[in-house]
Amino acid sequence: MRGTTPLRHSARSTPTPDLENELRSSRTPQGGGEKQQSVTVVDVAFVADLSGALFWEEQGLLVVSDLHLEKGSSFATRGVLLPPFDTAATLGRLAAVIARHDPRMVIALGDSFHDRDAHGRLSAPDRDAIAALQARRDWIWISGNHDPALTPDLGGVVAHEVAIGPIAFRHEPTGAVGEIAGHLHPKARVSTRGRSMERRCFASDGERAVMPAFGAFTGGLSIRDEAFAKIFQSAGFMAHVLGDNRLHTIAASRCH
């Protein structure tokens, strides 16, 4: 259960003239029967959901990364006040993705909780929401650097990494072929018509991929950062930028 291959999809690999308008569009992502775009890693085709999730239809598997639940309350304990709605907002977005794909299994790819004690700060409604999302499906929590010791009362199974067929799912990327990881929160800044716009993205060179953060309060790291160069080891990797209506594939070297 391990693997290798490219992250591809049906969009072209250069920005389109209407990129700025499309990225700023207020239309609902993947609503109204819009064509789904696929991403391929090691000959495995995934649906690239514009929320930042991946869906492996053959396995009925949905993958999300870096939920960072209870980040707002974590900051509050240090005197930094943020709106206390991030967990509910993130779980609401996750519920919409699950309703869209109806997966048999969900893998949360690490840093699902912002700190070691975050699960203890969950409100009763948020605990109920997680339980409802887990109902009638398998659920795997991958441990991350923010949540290395998840407790069994969260439901589901806790693992350090999971391999299914040719694909290995883990939190921190190692650069291994066939790997899908999170941790780095990739984002791309794109210039178009004299303006710059910044969006979350999948990063991939076709043999490994790093997923964008899913959480409501999560920031991002530029794909031009040295951390990505260490993983991909070439300048030829791509940013699969999340627009509101479709995915845009842009060479990382063209982002800034």
JOZIGI-V936124 format. One line per field, one symbol per residue. ss: DSSP state (h for helix, s for strand, l for the rest). A space follows every 50 residues. Layout:
# JOZIGI-V936124
ss=???
This chain:
# JOZIGI-V936124
ss=llllllllllllllllllhhhhhllllllllllllllssssllsssssll lllsssllllssssllllslhhhhhhlllllllllhhhhhhhhhhhhhhh hlllssssllllsllllhhhhllhhhhhhhhhhhlllsssssllllllll lhhhllssslssssllssssllllllllsssllllsssssssllssssss sssslllsssllllllllllsslllhhhhhhhlllllsssssllllssss shhhll
